[in-house]
Amino acid sequence: MVLGVAGLSVGLALGGVVLLVALGWTLQRTVDEEAFRTADAVARLAGENALPDPLPVAGGQLRVQVVDSAGRIRAASIDADRLVPMVRPDQLTGTGRQRTVVPGQRLGWEGPVRVVAVPARSAGEPVTVLVGRSTVDVRHATQAARTVLLVAFPLLVGLLAVVAWRVVGATLRPVEALRSGAAEITGRDAAGRLPVPASQDEIHRLAVTLNDMLDRLAAARARQRSFLADAAHELRSPLTNMRTELEVAQRLGDRTDWPAVAADLLTDTERLGRLVDDLLLLARLDEEPAHQVDHLRAAEPVELGALLTEVAARWPGPTAGTVGSPEAAVVAGTAGPREATVVGAGESPEGAVVGAGRAVSPEVTVVAAAGAVWTVGVPDELRRVLGNLVDNAVRHARTRVVLAVQPAADGTYHLVTVTDDGPGIPVADRERVFRRFARLDEGRARDAGGAGLGLAIVRELVRRGGGTVTLDDAHPGLTVRLHLPVLPDPD
């Protein structure tokens, strides 16, 4: 605020100087105009050879002389000197209008005197009309203005400083409250809200925006803590299993079946590796803006029918390529109770361990379109998406899993569906299952190998590729609908 007041003082000082200069110039111009008007009037009388003596002049502030080329005074006003001209002859050019300043003592006045000269002719001879005007009143007016400014300037600056102090203080008080609130929130490292001023101004909008930002940061911090807790739990489970098996094997000594222990450890190691890969993939997807250019460069045309057949071939059980409705393929299966396959979410079937009571895996059927259906995307990401969806469907299906592709009806998105005849997912839980580490209670009881990351990865990869994924009823079971962008057939 000190700098503001100092700048204001400098501005006012410059304004005062400019005002004084402008006032002096205006008053001096007024004096010259009055003197020239009188000189022009006398010059007209001289040209008509009608100069009276004495010359008539209104007021006592003007004195007039008519001087010939020899410096003799031919006529003068009543109070003008009739012997000595106001301006010496050598100072007169004889041509053109001119003005000068002479000391007032020569005319009996105080202070400088403004003298103007106008050439004229009288009785055929050249003469010069001299008009003198005192500038004392101009000096007095200028001095009065200077005095007023010198007295009023400090008072005005002081008044403005007080007003600025009060106004700036009132303006910055909500900002200080925001700063104190932010310092308190930062100091206790906890969620909180900043005070919002009642005024509907920029500070109010700033406080509302900052509170929204704090809410988002608190939500992100809560998600991060939950993510870290879930990740630590999921990583600890296989490590605990491995440590338990090794401790038991160490206690048994020579009675340990080391090939079986090695197989169990390899299974846990693979599960741990898949979980780490999923976490790294999600971390990479969280940095999508930084990798968007690389993703666009890696995208290429993909034929969905061939991709579905390739993905379905990785699961055990008969696979058939047909043309028909996926609903008919599901109904054709025979439901029958059996124990579940223990497969982690997002895992490939190579890591699946079939339960002791389950003799046959669900049949994975591909319902292809009549012609080629092309989309654009990263092949590995599309394989990962379909692999995760088929893995989840196989894990929960009773008899049949159907993969189907339907060409885009509107020329914008192709529809890929993955349908199973399992228990399905309640409508209230269909959004929650896409969250990281989110699993339904049934999934936690049936799926000992999943970490709840499969559908989260699916949504992130599909969104990254410009598509959408939704869940729908299959009556019975669940249908996952993928909308993938259309690419015209390159052939």
C-alpha positions in Angstrom: 0.0 0.0 0.0 3.0 2.3 0.7 4.0 2.0 -2.9 0.5 2.8 -4.1 0.3 5.9 -2.0 3.8 7.0 -3.2 2.8 6.4 -6.8 -0.4 8.4 -6.2 1.6 11.2 -4.7 3.9 11.4 -7.7 0.9 11.4 -10.0 -0.8 14.2 -8.1 2.5 16.2 -8.1 2.9 15.9 -11.8 -0.7 16.8 -12.3 -0.2 19.9 -10.2 2.8 21.0 -12.2 0.9 20.5 -15.5 -2.0 22.4 -14.1 0.2 25.4 -13.2 1.9 25.4 -16.5 -1.4 25.2 -18.3 -2.9 28.0 -16.2 0.1 30.3 -16.8 0.0 29.6 -20.6 -3.8 30.3 -20.7 -3.5 33.5 -18.8 -0.6 34.7 -20.9 -2.5 33.9 -24.1 -5.5 35.9 -22.8 -3.2 38.9 -22.1 -1.7 38.7 -25.7 -5.1 38.4 -27.3 -6.4 41.5 -25.4 -3.3 43.5 -26.4 -3.5 42.4 -30.0 -7.2 43.4 -30.2 -6.4 46.9 -29.0 -3.4 47.2 -31.3 -5.4 46.1 -34.3 -8.1 48.7 -33.5 -5.5 51.5 -33.3 -3.8 50.2 -36.5 -7.1 50.6 -38.3 -7.5 54.2 -37.1 -3.9 54.9 -38.2 -4.7 53.5 -41.7 -7.7 55.8 -41.9 -5.5 58.7 -40.8 -7.8 59.3 -37.9 -5.6 58.8 -34.9 -7.0 60.8 -31.9 -4.8 62.2 -29.3 -4.8 60.9 -26.7 -5.6 57.4 -27.9 -8.8 56.0 -26.2 -8.0 52.8 -24.2 -10.5 51.0 -22.0 -9.3 50.3 -18.4 -6.0 51.1 -16.8 -4.2 47.9 -17.6 -3.2 48.9 -21.1 -0.9 51.6 -22.5 -0.7 52.4 -26.2 1.9 54.2 -28.3 2.2 54.8 -32.1 5.8 55.1 -33.1 7.2 56.1 -36.5 10.2 54.6 -38.2 12.5 57.2 -36.5 11.4 56.2 -33.0 9.2 59.3 -32.5 5.9 58.9 -30.7 3.2 60.1 -33.0 0.3 59.3 -30.6 -0.2 57.8 -27.1 -2.8 56.9 -24.6 -3.5 59.2 -21.8 -1.2 57.4 -19.3 1.5 56.4 -21.7 5.0 58.0 -21.9 5.1 60.5 -24.9 8.9 60.8 -25.0 10.3 57.2 -24.6 8.8 54.3 -26.6 8.0 51.1 -24.6 10.3 49.2 -27.0 13.5 50.6 -28.5 13.5 51.1 -32.2 16.3 48.6 -32.7 14.1 45.9 -31.2 11.4 46.4 -33.7 11.7 44.5 -37.0 9.2 46.8 -38.8 7.4 43.8 -40.4 5.1 41.3 -38.9 3.4 41.1 -35.5 5.7 40.5 -32.6 5.6 40.3 -28.8 8.2 40.9 -26.1 8.5 41.4 -22.4 10.0 44.5 -20.9 10.7 45.5 -17.3 7.8 47.3 -15.6 10.0 50.1 -14.3 10.2 51.6 -17.7 6.4 52.1 -17.8 5.9 52.8 -14.1 4.5 49.4 -13.4 5.5 46.6 -11.1 6.8 43.4 -12.5 7.2 42.5 -16.2 5.1 44.0 -18.9 3.9 42.2 -22.0 4.3 44.4 -25.1 2.9 43.6 -28.6 3.8 45.4 -31.8 1.5 45.6 -34.9 2.8 47.4 -38.1 0.5 50.0 -39.7 0.6 53.0 -42.1 -0.5 56.6 -41.2 -0.6 59.4 -43.8 1.4 57.1 -46.1 4.2 56.6 -43.6 5.0 53.3 -41.8 4.3 53.3 -38.1 4.2 50.7 -35.4 1.4 50.4 -32.8 2.8 49.3 -29.4 0.4 48.0 -26.7 1.7 47.2 -23.2 -0.2 45.0 -20.8 0.8 44.4 -17.2 1.2 40.7 -16.2 0.9 41.3 -12.5 -2.5 39.8 -12.3 -1.2 36.7 -14.2 1.6 36.3 -11.7 -0.9 36.7 -8.8 -3.3 34.1 -10.2 -0.4 31.7 -10.8 1.0 32.2 -7.3 -2.5 31.8 -5.8 -2.9 28.5 -7.6 0.6 27.4 -6.5 -0.2 28.2 -2.9 -3.5 26.4 -3.0 -1.8 23.3 -4.4 1.0 23.4 -1.9 -1.5 23.5 1.0 -4.1 21.1 -0.4 -1.6 18.6 -1.8 -0.4 17.2 1.6 -4.0 17.2 2.9 -5.3 15.4 -0.2 -2.5 12.8 -0.1 -3.1 12.1 3.6 -6.8 11.8 3.1 -6.3 9.4 0.2 -3.8 7.4 2.2 -6.3 6.9 5.0 -9.0 5.9 2.6 -6.7 3.6 0.7 -5.6 2.0 4.0 -9.2 1.4 5.0 -10.3 0.2 1.6 -7.3 -2.1 1.0 -7.6 -3.4 4.6 -11.3 -4.3 4.1 -10.5 -5.9 0.7 -7.5 -7.9 2.0 -9.2 -9.0 5.2 -11.0 -12.0 3.5 -7.7 -12.8 1.8 -6.0 -13.0 5.1 -8.8 -15.2 6.4 -8.2 -17.5 3.5 -4.5 -17.6 4.1 -5.0 -18.3 7.8 -7.5 -21.1 7.0 -5.1 -22.6 4.4 -2.2 -22.5 6.9 -4.4 -24.2 9.6 -5.5 -26.9 7.1 -1.9 -27.5 6.0 -0.6 -27.5 9.6 -3.0 -30.2 10.8 -2.8 -32.2 7.5 -6.5 -32.8 7.6 -9.5 -32.1 5.5 -11.1 -28.7 6.1 -12.8 -25.8 4.4 -11.8 -22.2 4.0 -14.1 -19.4 5.2 -16.3 -18.0 2.4 -17.0 -14.2 2.6 -20.6 -13.0 2.4 -19.8 -10.5 -0.4 -20.6 -11.8 -3.9 -17.2 -10.7 -5.4 -14.0 -12.1 -6.8 -12.9 -13.1 -3.3 -16.1 -15.0 -2.7 -15.7 -16.9 -6.0 -12.0 -17.6 -5.2 -13.0 -19.1 -1.8 -15.7 -21.3 -3.4 -13.2 -22.5 -6.0 -10.5 -23.2 -3.4 -13.0 -25.2 -1.3 -14.0 -27.2 -4.3 -10.3 -27.9 -4.9 -9.8 -28.9 -1.3 -12.8 -31.3 -1.6 -11.3 -32.9 -4.7 -7.9 -33.2 -3.0 -9.5 -34.7 0.0 -11.4 -37.2 -2.1 -8.2 -38.0 -4.1 -6.3 -38.5 -0.8 -9.0 -40.8 0.5 -8.9 -42.8 -2.8 -5.1 -42.9 -2.7 -5.1 -44.2 0.9 -7.8 -46.8 0.1 -5.9 -47.8 -3.0 -2.6 -48.2 -1.0 -4.4 -50.2 1.7 -6.0 -52.5 -0.8 -2.8 -52.9 -2.8 -0.9 -53.7 0.4 -3.5 -56.2 1.4 -3.5 -57.9 -2.0 0.3 -57.9 -2.2 0.6 -59.3 1.3 -1.7 -62.3 0.7 0.5 -64.1 -1.8 3.6 -63.2 0.2 2.0 -64.7 3.3 1.1 -67.8 1.5 4.6 -68.2 0.2 6.1 -67.6 3.6 3.7 -70.1 5.3 4.5 -72.8 2.7 8.2 -72.3 3.1 7.9 -72.4 6.9 5.9 -75.6 6.8 8.3 -77.2 4.4 11.2 -76.2 6.6 9.6 -77.8 9.6 8.8 -81.0 7.7 12.4 -81.3 6.6 12.9 -84.5 4.5 9.2 -85.2 4.5 8.6 -82.1 2.4 7.2 -82.7 -1.1 9.4 -80.1 -2.8 7.9 -80.4 -6.3 4.5 -79.6 -4.9 5.9 -76.7 -2.8 7.6 -75.4 -5.9 4.4 -75.6 -7.9 2.5 -73.8 -5.2 5.2 -71.1 -4.9 5.2 -70.7 -8.7 1.4 -70.2 -8.6 1.7 -67.5 -5.9 4.6 -65.9 -7.7 2.6 -65.7 -10.9 -0.4 -64.2 -9.1 1.9 -61.7 -7.5 3.4 -60.8 -10.8 0.0 -60.3 -12.4 -1.1 -58.1 -9.6 2.1 -56.0 -9.9 1.5 -55.7 -13.7 -2.1 -54.6 -13.1 -1.0 -51.9 -10.7 1.7 -50.7 -13.0 -0.8 -50.6 -15.9 -3.3 -48.5 -13.8 -0.5 -46.2 -12.8 0.4 -45.7 -16.4 -3.2 -45.1 -17.4 -3.5 -42.4 -14.7 -0.8 -40.5 -16.6 -2.8 -40.7 -19.8 -2.3 -37.0 -20.9 1.5 -37.6 -20.8 1.2 -40.8 -22.9 -1.7 -39.8 -25.2 0.6 -39.1 -28.2 2.3 -42.5 -27.8 -1.1 -44.2 -27.6 -2.3 -42.5 -30.8 0.9 -43.6 -32.6 0.4 -47.2 -31.5 -3.2 -47.4 -32.6 -3.9 -49.4 -35.8 -6.8 -51.1 -37.6 -8.1 -54.2 -35.9 -10.6 -56.7 -37.2 -12.9 -57.5 -34.3 -14.1 -61.0 -35.5 -10.5 -62.3 -35.7 -9.7 -60.7 -32.4 -12.7 -62.3 -30.7 -11.7 -65.8 -32.1 -8.1 -65.3 -31.0 -9.2 -64.3 -27.4 -11.8 -67.1 -27.1 -9.2 -69.7 -28.2 -7.2 -69.1 -25.0 -9.9 -70.5 -22.8 -10.5 -74.3 -22.4 -13.7 -75.8 -23.7 -15.1 -76.0 -27.2 -15.1 -72.8 -29.3 -17.3 -72.4 -32.4 -17.6 -69.5 -34.9 -21.2 -69.0 -35.8 -23.5 -66.4 -37.1 -26.5 -65.9 -34.9 -27.7 -64.1 -31.8 -25.7 -64.4 -28.6 -29.0 -64.9 -26.6 -29.7 -68.1 -28.6 -26.2 -69.3 -27.9 -26.6 -68.8 -24.2 -30.0 -70.5 -24.1 -28.6 -73.5 -25.9 -26.3 -74.3 -22.9 -27.5 -76.5 -20.0 -27.2 -75.0 -16.6 -25.8 -77.2 -13.9 -24.3 -76.5 -10.4 -20.6 -77.0 -9.9 -17.7 -75.5 -8.0 -16.1 -72.3 -9.3 -12.8 -71.9 -11.2 -10.3 -70.1 -9.0 -9.1 -67.3 -11.5 -8.0 -63.8 -10.6 -9.7 -60.8 -12.2 -7.8 -59.8 -15.3 -5.8 -63.1 -15.3 -5.2 -65.3 -18.3 -6.6 -68.8 -18.3 -3.1 -70.2 -18.2 -3.0 -69.2 -14.5 -6.4 -70.7 -13.7 -6.7 -73.6 -11.2 -9.8 -75.7 -11.8 -11.6 -76.6 -8.6 -11.7 -80.1 -7.5 -15.5 -80.5 -8.1 -15.4 -78.8 -11.6 -14.8 -81.2 -14.5 -15.6 -79.0 -17.5 -15.1 -75.3 -18.1 -17.9 -73.2 -19.6 -18.1 -73.3 -23.4 -16.8 -70.1 -25.0 -18.6 -69.3 -28.2 -17.9 -66.6 -30.8 -20.8 -65.2 -32.8 -19.2 -63.5 -35.7 -20.7 -61.0 -38.1 -21.2 -61.8 -41.8 -18.3 -59.6 -42.9 -15.2 -58.0 -41.5 -15.8 -55.5 -38.7 -12.9 -53.0 -38.4 -12.1 -50.7 -35.4 -9.0 -48.7 -34.5 -7.0 -49.2 -31.4 -3.9 -50.7 -29.8 -4.2 -54.5 -30.4 -2.6 -55.4 -27.1 -5.0 -53.2 -25.1 -8.0 -54.6 -27.0 -6.8 -58.2 -26.2 -6.4 -57.2 -22.6 -9.9 -55.8 -22.4 -11.5 -58.8 -24.0 -9.4 -61.2 -22.0 -10.4 -59.6 -18.7 -14.1 -59.7 -19.7 -14.0 -63.3 -20.9 -12.1 -64.3 -17.8 -14.7 -62.8 -15.5 -17.5 -64.3 -17.6 -15.9 -67.8 -17.5 -15.4 -67.6 -13.8 -19.1 -66.8 -13.1 -20.9 -68.6 -16.0 -22.8 -71.8 -15.5 -22.5 -73.4 -18.9 -21.8 -70.9 -21.7 -20.0 -67.7 -22.5 -20.8 -65.9 -25.8 -18.7 -63.3 -27.6 -20.5 -61.4 -30.3 -19.8 -58.5 -32.6 -22.4 -56.3 -34.3 -21.4 -53.8 -37.0 -22.3 -50.2 -36.3 -25.8 -49.3 -37.3 -25.1 -45.6 -37.1 -21.6 -45.7 -38.6 -20.0 -44.5 -35.3 -19.5 -47.4 -32.9 -19.4 -51.2 -33.3 -21.0 -53.2 -30.5 -19.1 -56.1 -28.9 -20.9 -58.1 -26.2 -19.6 -60.7 -23.7 -22.6 -62.7 -22.3 -22.6 -65.3 -19.6 -25.4 -67.3 -17.9 -24.2 -66.8 -14.4 -25.8 -65.0 -11.4 -25.3 -61.5 -12.9 -24.7 -58.3 -11.0 -27.4 -56.2 -9.3 -28.2 -52.9 -10.9 -27.1 -51.0 -7.8 -23.6 -52.6 -7.9 -22.9 -52.2 -11.7 -21.1 -48.9 -11.3 -19.2 -50.0 -8.2 -17.6 -53.1 -9.8 -15.6 -50.8 -12.1 -13.8 -49.3 -9.1 -10.3 -50.4 -8.2 -10.2 -53.4 -5.8 -14.0 -53.4 -5.8 -15.5 -56.9 -5.6 -18.9 -58.1 -4.6 -19.3 -60.4 -1.6 -20.0 -63.3 -3.8 -16.9 -62.6 -5.8 -14.8 -62.5 -2.6 -16.1 -65.9 -1.6 -15.8 -67.5 -5.0 -12.7 -65.8 -6.4 -9.6 -66.4 -4.2 -7.2 -65.3 -6.9 -8.8 -62.0 -8.1 -7.8 -58.6 -6.9 -10.7 -56.6 -8.2 -8.7 -54.7 -10.9 -9.9 -56.4 -14.0 -13.0 -54.3 -14.7 -11.2 -51.1 -13.6 -8.5 -51.8 -16.2 -11.2 -52.6 -18.8 -12.9 -49.2 -18.3 -9.6 -47.2 -18.4 -8.4 -48.9 -21.6 -11.8 -48.6 -23.4 -12.1 -44.9 -22.4 -8.5 -44.4 -23.6 -9.4 -45.8 -27.0 -12.5 -43.6 -27.4 -15.2 -46.2 -26.5 -17.5 -47.0 -23.7 -18.4 -50.1 -21.6 -21.7 -50.8 -19.8 -23.4 -53.7 -18.0 -26.8 -55.1 -18.8 -29.0 -58.1 -17.9 -28.9 -61.3 -20.0 -31.8 -63.1 -18.4 -30.1 -65.1 -16.9 -26.6 -63.8 -16.5 -24.8 -60.6 -17.5 -24.0 -58.9 -20.7 -21.1 -56.6 -21.0 -21.5 -54.1 -23.9 -18.4 -52.5 -25.5 -18.9 -49.7 -28.0 -15.7 -49.3 -30.1 -15.1 -46.6 -32.7 -15.6 -47.5 -36.3 -12.9 -47.7 -38.9 -13.9 -48.1 -42.6 -12.8 -51.4 -44.1 -9.3 -50.8 -45.4 -9.9 -53.1 -48.4 
